[in-house]
Structure formats: structure tokens, C-alpha cells
Amino acid sequence: PEEIEVTVEDGLLTIQGQTGVEGEDGEGNYVVRERRVGKFHRAFRLSDAVDTSKAESHYEDGVLTVTFPKVEAKKAKRLEVKVGK
């Protein structure tokens, strides 16, 4: 989670980070070494129906969850019709 950056700006959710995994397996007369390193970047356009100011992110067991609550529905405003000169 220290390598993951989550930002929300102008209705755009951006998730970026870097992975780095090294492994070594020594069996018998040989040794296998692997190194996987890479960066990732994803961007998602958010709906106007979500409240970005109350967003939360949670990382557990290799899964990143980003939660946005819905914005309260805007109610129609009733205007009084006036008669006059």
C-alpha cells in the first residue's frame, strides 16, 4: 500500500503505483532467480452522482477498494407564480 497513490481531481479518479517482487528458488544443482518490476497507472471518469469529498480507500490482502458515497438527490425547487403588473 505504500507504493500506491490514489487521487481524485476534477471528477477523475487516478490510481498509480509500482510493484517489485523478487524470488529465488534453489533446488538440486541449479538456482532460479526472478525479478518482476513494473509501474501501473489507471484513470476513471467519475459520475456526477458520487461525492468525491467523502471518498475512502482501503487496502487488504492485495485488494484496493475505493468507495464513494452517492450525492443526495437534488430536489426540484417550486417557484411561486405571481400575477401583477
C-alpha distance (Angstrom), angle and dihedral (degrees) to the residues before:
residue distance angle dihedral
P1 . . .
E2 3.82 . .
E3 3.81 89.2 .
I4 3.84 94.8 51.3
E5 3.80 123.0 90.4
V6 3.81 120.6 -168.5
T7 3.82 119.8 -172.1
V8 3.79 135.6 171.5
E9 3.80 118.8 -159.6
D10 3.81 130.1 159.2
G11 3.81 92.8 -13.1
L12 3.81 94.2 -49.8
L13 3.82 120.8 119.1
T14 3.81 111.6 -154.9
I15 3.81 124.0 -170.4
Q16 3.80 118.9 -175.7
G17 3.75 136.5 160.8
Q18 3.75 149.0 135.3
T19 3.78 132.1 -106.2
G20 3.76 127.6 -155.5
V21 3.80 123.6 175.5
E22 3.78 126.2 168.8
G23 3.77 125.6 -173.6
E24 3.77 138.0 178.0
D25 3.77 129.2 -168.2
G26 3.79 120.8 -174.4
E27 3.76 114.3 -171.9
G28 3.77 125.7 156.4
N29 3.80 115.1 -33.0
Y30 3.80 97.7 -19.6
V31 3.80 139.9 64.8
V32 3.81 125.3 -147.9
R33 3.81 117.7 -156.7
E34 3.80 122.7 -174.3
R35 3.76 131.2 -176.5
R36 3.80 123.1 -174.4
V37 3.77 116.0 -174.3
G38 3.77 128.2 164.7
K39 3.78 147.7 139.3
F40 3.77 126.2 -126.7
H41 3.79 133.6 -164.0
R42 3.81 128.9 -176.8
A43 3.81 129.2 175.1
F44 3.81 127.4 -168.7
R45 3.81 128.7 -171.8
L46 3.81 109.0 -131.6
S47 3.78 127.1 -141.0
D48 3.80 120.7 -113.0
A49 3.82 86.3 -121.0
V50 3.85 93.1 76.5
D51 3.80 128.2 80.9
T52 3.81 105.1 -130.5
S53 3.82 93.1 -175.6
K54 3.82 90.4 68.0
A55 3.82 98.2 45.1
E56 3.81 119.3 140.4
S57 3.80 131.6 -167.2
H58 3.80 128.2 -159.6
Y59 3.81 131.4 -176.1
E60 3.80 121.7 -160.7
D61 3.82 133.3 153.9
G62 3.81 92.8 -7.9
V63 3.81 94.6 -50.7
L64 3.82 123.0 114.9
T65 3.80 114.5 -155.6
V66 3.81 121.3 -169.5
T67 3.81 115.6 -170.0
F68 3.80 127.8 -165.1
P69 3.81 122.1 -175.8
K70 3.79 118.3 -136.7
V71 3.80 119.0 -103.2
E72 3.77 113.8 -113.0
A73 3.78 109.9 -99.1
K74 3.76 112.9 -98.2
K75 3.78 110.3 -119.4
A76 3.76 122.0 -140.8
K77 3.78 114.5 -105.5
R78 3.77 114.6 -132.2
L79 3.77 115.4 -138.1
E80 3.77 123.5 -153.3
V81 3.80 114.6 -123.8
K82 3.77 109.5 -135.5
V83 3.78 124.7 -157.3
G84 3.71 119.4 -152.0
K85 3.70 151.2 94.3
